[in-house]
Amino acid sequence: MQLCDDTGEKVPTGWTVTGASFEVEWPKDPQSASLVWSHFGARRFAYNWALAKVKSDMDAKRTDVSYPSTPWTLEALPKRWNQEKNEVAPWWGDNSKEAYASGIADLVRALSNWSSSKHGRRKGRKVGFPKFKSKRKDRNRVRFTTGTMGFEDDHRTIVLPMIGALRSMENTRRIQRHLAKNNARVASNLFLTH
């Protein structure tokens, strides 16, 4: 387990903990592993769906400047997703809503980086317009910010929404002590795979 401050440095005892990272074992149960893969795919699907909407809106705006396009925000794109999800992804309920929100948030960030780069407000190398994500090249990940997240009493199990319990390769006791004393709270989990 690694406890770090907002600069990434290890936190000495007594300091405020702002982040903790745990490596988890890949689920041995095929059904659990399939559920994790499904969440990764749901994030990628939502990203690609939102990017298709943005491109479609941009094309429509070129031919008709009065076309009412959806703003590239964390409020507008998820709202449009919620209006269309039953039609475009009737299986959406098989995964946590956080998987879809995570994909849309990734696209909003990518669009913001592109726009800032294009207008000279972003330092560093130029950032291109976002591209569609493929299963083969996309880095599998999903972020959970709501739902049942926590740790089990064995100090080795992390619980994520819809996915359930995953075994940590590190002991979670230190962070659980902070949680028990109300010195910390679980605000966001990011689950990654290589």
Accessible surface in RSA format (square Angstrom, percent):
REM  Atomic radii and reference values for relative SASA: ProtOr
REM  Chains: A
REM  Algorithm: Lee & Richards
REM  Probe-radius: 1.40
REM  Slices: 20
REM RES _ NUM      All-atoms   Total-Side   Main-Chain    Non-polar    All polar
REM                ABS   REL    ABS   REL    ABS   REL    ABS   REL    ABS   REL
RES MET A   1    66.03  34.2  16.07  10.6  49.96 119.0  18.07  15.4  47.96  63.5
RES GLN A   2    77.19  43.2  74.83  54.7   2.36   5.6  18.17  38.7  59.02  44.8
RES LEU A   3     7.17   4.0   1.60   1.1   5.57  14.0   1.60   1.1   5.57  15.0
RES CYS A   4    29.12  22.0  28.98  32.3   0.15   0.3   0.00   0.0  29.12  31.4
RES ASP A   5    34.00  23.8  29.14  29.0   4.86  11.5  13.20  31.1  20.80  20.7
RES ASP A   6   133.67  93.6  94.07  93.6  39.60  93.6  41.83  98.4  91.84  91.6
RES THR A   7   105.47  75.0  70.30  71.3  35.17  83.8  76.44 102.7  29.03  43.9
RES GLY A   8    44.46  54.8   0.00   N/A  44.46  54.8  26.97  74.0  17.49  39.2
RES GLU A   9   115.89  66.5 113.88  86.2   2.01   4.8  36.39  70.4  79.50  64.9
RES LYS A  10   157.01  76.6 140.83  86.4  16.18  38.5  83.99  75.6  73.02  77.8
RES VAL A  11     9.79   6.4   0.54   0.5   9.25  22.3   1.27   1.1   8.52  23.1
RES PRO A  12    66.22  48.3  53.76  49.0  12.46  45.3  65.50  54.1   0.71   4.4
RES THR A  13   126.96  90.3 103.30 104.7  23.66  56.4  75.95 102.0  51.01  77.1
RES GLY A  14    77.65  95.8   0.00   N/A  77.65  95.8  39.42 108.2  38.22  85.6
RES TRP A  15   145.82  58.5 133.41  64.6  12.41  29.1 116.31  62.0  29.50  47.9
RES THR A  16   107.06  76.1  90.48  91.7  16.58  39.5  60.75  81.6  46.31  70.0
RES VAL A  17    25.59  16.8   5.85   5.3  19.74  47.6   5.85   5.1  19.74  53.5
RES THR A  18    90.33  64.2  50.79  51.5  39.55  94.3  56.93  76.5  33.41  50.5
RES GLY A  19    26.70  32.9   0.00   N/A  26.70  32.9  26.29  72.2   0.40   0.9
RES ALA A  20    40.31  37.1   6.44   9.9  33.87  77.0   6.97   9.8  33.34  88.3
RES SER A  21    68.33  57.7  62.68  83.6   5.65  13.0  42.82  91.2  25.51  35.7
RES PHE A  22    39.07  19.5  11.50   7.1  27.58  71.8  12.74   7.7  26.34  75.4
RES GLU A  23   103.61  59.5  94.29  71.3   9.32  22.2  34.82  67.4  68.79  56.2
RES VAL A  24    32.27  21.2  16.53  15.0  15.74  37.9  16.53  14.4  15.74  42.7
RES GLU A  25    54.49  31.3  49.34  37.3   5.15  12.3  20.20  39.1  34.28  28.0
RES TRP A  26    97.06  38.9  79.65  38.6  17.41  40.9  68.69  36.6  28.37  46.0
RES PRO A  27    18.56  13.5   4.32   3.9  14.25  51.8  13.95  11.5   4.62  28.7
RES LYS A  28   178.92  87.3 145.60  89.3  33.32  79.3 123.70 111.3  55.22  58.8
RES ASP A  29    72.97  51.1  65.56  65.3   7.41  17.5  34.50  81.2  38.47  38.4
RES PRO A  30   107.47  78.3  97.06  88.5  10.42  37.9 103.33  85.3   4.15  25.8
RES GLN A  31   145.01  81.1 136.46  99.7   8.55  20.4  46.57  99.1  98.44  74.7
RES SER A  32    33.06  27.9  30.82  41.1   2.24   5.2   7.76  16.5  25.31  35.5
RES ALA A  33    14.15  13.0  14.15  21.8   0.00   0.0  14.15  19.9   0.00   0.0
RES SER A  34    67.53  57.1  61.12  81.6   6.41  14.8  27.88  59.4  39.66  55.6
RES LEU A  35    48.56  27.0  45.62  32.6   2.93   7.4  48.20  33.9   0.35   1.0
RES VAL A  36     0.07   0.0   0.07   0.1   0.00   0.0   0.07   0.1   0.00   0.0
RES TRP A  37   117.54  47.2 111.40  53.9   6.14  14.4  95.94  51.2  21.60  35.0
RES SER A  38    42.16  35.6  29.38  39.2  12.78  29.4  26.20  55.8  15.95  22.4
RES HIS A  39     0.01   0.0   0.01   0.0   0.00   0.0   0.01   0.0   0.00   0.0
RES PHE A  40     1.01   0.5   0.79   0.5   0.23   0.6   0.82   0.5   0.19   0.6
RES GLY A  41    21.55  26.6   0.00   N/A  21.55  26.6  17.28  47.4   4.27   9.6
RES ALA A  42     2.27   2.1   0.11   0.2   2.16   4.9   0.81   1.1   1.46   3.9
RES ARG A  43     0.21   0.1   0.21   0.1   0.00   0.0   0.00   0.0   0.21   0.1
RES ARG A  44    27.32  11.5  27.32  13.9   0.00   0.0   2.59   3.5  24.73  15.0
RES PHE A  45    67.71  33.9  63.12  39.1   4.59  11.9  67.32  40.8   0.40   1.1
RES ALA A  46     0.00   0.0   0.00   0.0   0.00   0.0   0.00   0.0   0.00   0.0
RES TYR A  47     5.93   2.8   5.93   3.4   0.00   0.0   1.84   1.4   4.09   5.0
RES ASN A  48    35.04  24.2  33.77  32.6   1.27   3.1  15.94  38.4  19.11  18.5
RES TRP A  49    20.00   8.0  12.58   6.1   7.42  17.4  19.25  10.3   0.74   1.2
RES ALA A  50     0.00   0.0   0.00   0.0   0.00   0.0   0.00   0.0   0.00   0.0
RES LEU A  51     0.00   0.0   0.00   0.0   0.00   0.0   0.00   0.0   0.00   0.0
RES ALA A  52    45.59  41.9  40.29  62.2   5.30  12.0  41.88  59.0   3.70   9.8
RES LYS A  53    48.13  23.5  48.01  29.5   0.12   0.3   7.92   7.1  40.21  42.8
RES VAL A  54     1.65   1.1   0.86   0.8   0.78   1.9   1.64   1.4   0.01   0.0
RES LYS A  55    82.63  40.3  81.57  50.0   1.06   2.5  40.07  36.1  42.56  45.3
RES SER A  56    61.33  51.8  52.37  69.9   8.95  20.6  26.30  56.0  35.02  49.1
RES ASP A  57     3.09   2.2   3.03   3.0   0.06   0.1   1.75   4.1   1.34   1.3
RES MET A  58    51.35  26.6  46.00  30.4   5.35  12.7  48.39  41.1   2.96   3.9
RES ASP A  59    79.96  56.0  75.96  75.6   4.00   9.5  28.37  66.8  51.60  51.5
RES ALA A  60    26.83  24.7  19.72  30.4   7.12  16.2  26.11  36.8   0.72   1.9
RES LYS A  61    80.84  39.4  79.09  48.5   1.75   4.2  55.97  50.4  24.87  26.5
RES ARG A  62   168.04  70.6 132.14  67.4  35.90  85.5  71.98  98.4  96.06  58.2
RES THR A  63   125.12  89.0  86.18  87.4  38.94  92.8  79.23 106.4  45.89  69.4
RES ASP A  64    70.55  49.4  66.21  65.9   4.34  10.3  26.02  61.2  44.53  44.4
RES VAL A  65   125.14  82.3 113.31 102.6  11.83  28.5 113.31  98.5  11.83  32.1
RES SER A  66    89.38  75.5  60.83  81.2  28.55  65.8  52.92 112.7  36.46  51.1
RES TYR A  67    65.06  30.4  63.44  36.1   1.62   4.2  40.11  30.1  24.94  30.7
RES PRO A  68   116.73  85.1  90.58  82.6  26.14  95.0 101.46  83.8  15.27  94.9
RES SER A  69    45.15  38.2  27.11  36.2  18.04  41.6   5.18  11.0  39.97  56.0
RES THR A  70    20.02  14.2  14.28  14.5   5.74  13.7   9.50  12.8  10.52  15.9
RES PRO A  71    78.66  57.3  67.81  61.8  10.85  39.4  78.66  64.9   0.00   0.0
RES TRP A  72    80.30  32.2  63.30  30.6  17.00  39.9  54.56  29.1  25.74  41.8
RES THR A  73    51.60  36.7  49.17  49.8   2.43   5.8  49.02  65.8   2.57   3.9
RES LEU A  74    97.07  54.1  81.69  58.4  15.37  38.6  81.69  57.4  15.37  41.4
RES GLU A  75   132.03  75.8 120.41  91.1  11.62  27.7  71.59 138.5  60.44  49.3
RES ALA A  76    20.18  18.6  13.10  20.2   7.08  16.1  18.24  25.7   1.94   5.1
RES LEU A  77     0.54   0.3   0.54   0.4   0.00   0.0   0.54   0.4   0.00   0.0
RES PRO A  78    31.34  22.8  31.34  28.6   0.00   0.0  31.34  25.9   0.00   0.0
RES LYS A  79   132.11  64.4 127.57  78.3   4.54  10.8  74.41  67.0  57.70  61.5
RES ARG A  80    45.73  19.2  44.86  22.9   0.87   2.1  13.07  17.9  32.66  19.8
RES TRP A  81    10.33   4.1  10.33   5.0   0.00   0.0   6.71   3.6   3.62   5.9
RES ASN A  82    83.71  57.7  69.48  67.1  14.23  34.3  20.85  50.2  62.85  60.8
RES GLN A  83   128.29  71.7  89.73  65.6  38.56  91.8  42.47  90.4  85.82  65.1
RES GLU A  84    39.70  22.8  37.97  28.7   1.73   4.1  22.16  42.9  17.55  14.3
RES LYS A  85    32.64  15.9  32.64  20.0   0.00   0.0   9.77   8.8  22.87  24.4
RES ASN A  86   103.65  71.5  92.27  89.2  11.37  27.4  32.00  77.0  71.65  69.3
RES GLU A  87   152.52  87.6 124.14  93.9  28.38  67.6  49.36  95.5 103.16  84.2
RES VAL A  88    51.36  33.8  30.52  27.6  20.84  50.2  36.71  31.9  14.66  39.7
RES ALA A  89     0.00   0.0   0.00   0.0   0.00   0.0   0.00   0.0   0.00   0.0
RES PRO A  90   100.07  72.9  72.26  65.9  27.81 101.1  74.76  61.7  25.31 157.3
RES TRP A  91   102.72  41.2  94.28  45.6   8.43  19.8  82.27  43.9  20.45  33.2
RES TRP A  92    67.86  27.2  67.86  32.8   0.00   0.0  61.36  32.7   6.50  10.5
RES GLY A  93    44.69  55.1   0.00   N/A  44.69  55.1  26.80  73.5  17.89  40.1
RES ASP A  94    89.53  62.7  79.71  79.3   9.82  23.2  24.00  56.5  65.52  65.3
RES ASN A  95     6.28   4.3   2.03   2.0   4.24  10.2   0.00   0.0   6.28   6.1
RES SER A  96     8.33   7.0   4.57   6.1   3.75   8.6   4.13   8.8   4.20   5.9
RES LYS A  97   132.00  64.4 124.85  76.6   7.14  17.0  79.74  71.8  52.26  55.7
RES GLU A  98    12.66   7.3  12.52   9.5   0.14   0.3   1.06   2.0  11.60   9.5
RES ALA A  99     0.00   0.0   0.00   0.0   0.00   0.0   0.00   0.0   0.00   0.0
RES TYR A 100     3.05   1.4   3.05   1.7   0.00   0.0   3.05   2.3   0.00   0.0
RES ALA A 101    44.32  40.8  38.31  59.1   6.01  13.7  40.75  57.4   3.57   9.5
RES SER A 102    11.90  10.1   4.48   6.0   7.42  17.1   7.28  15.5   4.62   6.5
RES GLY A 103     0.00   0.0   0.00   N/A   0.00   0.0   0.00   0.0   0.00   0.0
RES ILE A 104     1.28   0.7   1.28   1.0   0.00   0.0   1.28   0.9   0.00   0.0
RES ALA A 105    24.17  22.2  22.08  34.1   2.09   4.8  22.08  31.1   2.09   5.5
RES ASP A 106    20.43  14.3  16.41  16.3   4.01   9.5   4.96  11.7  15.46  15.4
RES LEU A 107     0.00   0.0   0.00   0.0   0.00   0.0   0.00   0.0   0.00   0.0
RES VAL A 108    20.22  13.3  19.56  17.7   0.66   1.6  19.56  17.0   0.66   1.8
RES ARG A 109   130.00  54.6 124.74  63.6   5.26  12.5  59.74  81.6  70.26  42.6
RES ALA A 110    26.77  24.6  21.72  33.5   5.04  11.5  26.08  36.7   0.69   1.8
RES LEU A 111     0.90   0.5   0.86   0.6   0.04   0.1   0.86   0.6   0.04   0.1
RES SER A 112    61.06  51.6  52.31  69.8   8.75  20.2  28.40  60.5  32.65  45.7
RES ASN A 113    47.97  33.1  47.43  45.8   0.54   1.3   1.42   3.4  46.54  45.0
RES TRP A 114    39.48  15.8  39.48  19.1   0.00   0.0  25.10  13.4  14.38  23.3
RES SER A 115    25.43  21.5  25.43  33.9   0.00   0.0   9.96  21.2  15.48  21.7
RES SER A 116    25.94  21.9  25.94  34.6   0.00   0.0   6.75  14.4  19.19  26.9
RES SER A 117     4.41   3.7   2.17   2.9   2.24   5.2   0.52   1.1   3.89   5.4
RES LYS A 118   120.36  58.7  94.97  58.3  25.39  60.4  57.49  51.7  62.87  67.0
RES HIS A 119   108.32  59.2  78.84  54.8  29.48  75.4  63.70  65.6  44.63  51.9
RES GLY A 120    63.88  78.8   0.00   N/A  63.88  78.8  30.39  83.4  33.50  75.0
RES ARG A 121   161.18  67.7 124.20  63.3  36.98  88.1  73.47 100.4  87.71  53.2
RES ARG A 122    91.55  38.4  73.83  37.6  17.72  42.2  20.05  27.4  71.50  43.3
RES LYS A 123   193.32  94.3 172.45 105.8  20.87  49.7 125.31 112.8  68.01  72.4
RES GLY A 124    70.25  86.6   0.00   N/A  70.25  86.6  39.24 107.7  31.01  69.4
RES ARG A 125   195.95  82.3 176.75  90.1  19.20  45.7  85.19 116.4 110.76  67.1
RES LYS A 126   148.21  72.3 133.12  81.7  15.09  35.9 108.16  97.4  40.05  42.7
RES VAL A 127    35.40  23.3  27.46  24.9   7.94  19.1  28.08  24.4   7.31  19.8
RES GLY A 128    55.28  68.2   0.00   N/A  55.28  68.2  37.85 103.9  17.43  39.0
RES PHE A 129    51.32  25.7  37.85  23.4  13.47  35.0  37.85  23.0  13.47  38.5
RES PRO A 130    12.47   9.1   0.58   0.5  11.89  43.2  10.01   8.3   2.47  15.3
RES LYS A 131   166.00  81.0 156.28  95.9   9.73  23.2 102.43  92.2  63.58  67.7
RES PHE A 132   102.48  51.3  80.32  49.8  22.15  57.6  80.32  48.7  22.15  63.4
RES LYS A 133    61.73  30.1  52.74  32.4   8.99  21.4  11.32  10.2  50.41  53.7
RES SER A 134    51.80  43.8  43.09  57.5   8.72  20.1  48.57 103.4   3.23   4.5
RES LYS A 135   157.50  76.8 143.49  88.0  14.01  33.4  86.10  77.5  71.40  76.1
RES ARG A 136   200.57  84.2 164.41  83.8  36.15  86.1  80.99 110.7 119.57  72.5
RES LYS A 137   158.12  77.1 125.63  77.1  32.49  77.4  75.53  68.0  82.59  88.0
RES ASP A 138    14.55  10.2   1.12   1.1  13.43  31.8   4.65  10.9   9.90   9.9
RES ARG A 139   136.73  57.4 126.31  64.4  10.42  24.8  55.20  75.4  81.53  49.4
RES ASN A 140    18.91  13.0  17.09  16.5   1.82   4.4   0.26   0.6  18.66  18.0
RES ARG A 141    51.53  21.6  51.47  26.2   0.05   0.1  14.26  19.5  37.27  22.6
RES VAL A 142     0.11   0.1   0.08   0.1   0.03   0.1   0.11   0.1   0.00   0.0
RES ARG A 143    94.51  39.7  93.37  47.6   1.14   2.7  27.09  37.0  67.42  40.9
RES PHE A 144     0.00   0.0   0.00   0.0   0.00   0.0   0.00   0.0   0.00   0.0
RES THR A 145    64.32  45.7  50.43  51.1  13.89  33.1  36.84  49.5  27.49  41.6
RES THR A 146    63.68  45.3  58.19  59.0   5.50  13.1  61.75  82.9   1.94   2.9
RES GLY A 147    55.30  68.2   0.00   N/A  55.30  68.2  32.41  88.9  22.89  51.3
RES THR A 148   105.80  75.2  95.32  96.6  10.48  25.0  65.45  87.9  40.35  61.0
RES MET A 149    30.84  16.0   7.69   5.1  23.15  55.1   7.81   6.6  23.03  30.5
RES GLY A 150    17.10  21.1   0.00   N/A  17.10  21.1  16.50  45.3   0.60   1.3
RES PHE A 151    44.28  22.2  16.02   9.9  28.27  73.6  16.02   9.7  28.27  80.9
RES GLU A 152    79.12  45.4  75.02  56.8   4.10   9.8  27.39  53.0  51.73  42.2
RES ASP A 153   132.39  92.7 117.77 117.2  14.62  34.6  39.58  93.2  92.80  92.6
RES ASP A 154    79.21  55.5  51.85  51.6  27.37  64.7  47.34 111.4  31.87  31.8
RES HIS A 155    44.30  24.2  44.30  30.8   0.00   0.0  25.64  26.4  18.66  21.7
RES ARG A 156    71.15  29.9  71.15  36.3   0.00   0.0  11.21  15.3  59.94  36.3
RES THR A 157    13.63   9.7  13.63  13.8   0.00   0.0   5.31   7.1   8.32  12.6
RES ILE A 158    17.01   9.7  17.01  12.7   0.00   0.0  17.01  12.2   0.00   0.0
RES VAL A 159    30.63  20.2  30.63  27.7   0.00   0.0  30.63  26.6   0.00   0.0
RES LEU A 160     7.17   4.0   5.24   3.7   1.94   4.9   5.24   3.7   1.94   5.2
RES PRO A 161    14.05  10.2   9.50   8.7   4.55  16.5  14.05  11.6   0.00   0.0
RES MET A 162   100.54  52.1  64.79  42.9  35.74  85.1  40.03  34.0  60.51  80.2
RES ILE A 163    13.33   7.6   0.32   0.2  13.00  31.3   0.35   0.2  12.98  35.2
RES GLY A 164    25.20  31.1   0.00   N/A  25.20  31.1  25.20  69.1   0.00   0.0
RES ALA A 165    59.40  54.6  31.69  48.9  27.72  63.0  31.81  44.8  27.59  73.1
RES LEU A 166     6.36   3.5   3.62   2.6   2.74   6.9   6.36   4.5   0.00   0.0
RES ARG A 167   115.79  48.6 109.18  55.7   6.61  15.7  40.71  55.6  75.07  45.5
RES SER A 168     1.08   0.9   0.00   0.0   1.08   2.5   0.00   0.0   1.08   1.5
RES MET A 169   101.88  52.8  77.13  51.0  24.75  58.9  76.43  65.0  25.45  33.7
RES GLU A 170    48.56  27.9  44.79  33.9   3.77   9.0  23.36  45.2  25.19  20.6
RES ASN A 171    60.53  41.7  53.27  51.5   7.26  17.5  24.73  59.5  35.80  34.6
RES THR A 172     0.00   0.0   0.00   0.0   0.00   0.0   0.00   0.0   0.00   0.0
RES ARG A 173   104.72  44.0 104.52  53.3   0.20   0.5  22.34  30.5  82.38  49.9
RES ARG A 174    81.89  34.4  79.26  40.4   2.62   6.2  31.32  42.8  50.57  30.6
RES ILE A 175    15.38   8.8  15.38  11.5   0.00   0.0  15.38  11.1   0.00   0.0
RES GLN A 176    26.51  14.8  23.03  16.8   3.48   8.3  11.69  24.9  14.82  11.2
RES ARG A 177   129.93  54.6 126.09  64.3   3.83   9.1  50.52  69.0  79.41  48.1
RES HIS A 178    41.21  22.5  40.70  28.3   0.52   1.3  29.56  30.5  11.65  13.6
RES LEU A 179    44.12  24.6  33.76  24.2  10.36  26.1  34.08  23.9  10.05  27.0
RES ALA A 180    87.79  80.7  48.53  74.9  39.26  89.3  61.51  86.6  26.28  69.6
RES LYS A 181   139.61  68.1 115.23  70.7  24.38  58.0  73.10  65.8  66.51  70.8
RES ASN A 182   136.95  94.4 108.33 104.7  28.62  68.9  26.21  63.1 110.74 107.0
RES ASN A 183    97.34  67.1  64.10  61.9  33.24  80.0  20.37  49.0  76.97  74.4
RES ALA A 184    28.80  26.5   7.45  11.5  21.34  48.6  19.54  27.5   9.26  24.5
RES ARG A 185   191.85  80.5 168.85  86.1  22.99  54.7  70.12  95.8 121.72  73.8
RES VAL A 186    46.99  30.9  21.44  19.4  25.56  61.6  25.90  22.5  21.10  57.2
RES ALA A 187    50.54  46.5  36.82  56.8  13.72  31.2  39.96  56.3  10.58  28.0
RES SER A 188    48.72  41.2  23.98  32.0  24.74  57.0  23.98  51.1  24.74  34.7
RES ASN A 189    30.19  20.8  26.72  25.8   3.47   8.3   9.95  23.9  20.24  19.6
RES LEU A 190    82.17  45.8  51.33  36.7  30.84  77.5  51.48  36.2  30.69  82.6
RES PHE A 191    12.35   6.2  11.03   6.8   1.32   3.4  12.35   7.5   0.00   0.0
RES LEU A 192    68.94  38.4  49.17  35.2  19.76  49.7  49.17  34.5  19.76  53.2
RES THR A 193    25.46  18.1  19.45  19.7   6.01  14.3   7.24   9.7  18.21  27.5
RES HIS A 194   211.67 115.7 152.55 106.0  59.12 151.3 138.18 142.4  73.49  85.5
END  Absolute sums over single chains surface
CHAIN  1 A    12165.9       9656.6       2509.3       6575.7       5590.2
END  Absolute sums over all chains
TOTAL         12165.9       9656.6       2509.3       6575.7       5590.2
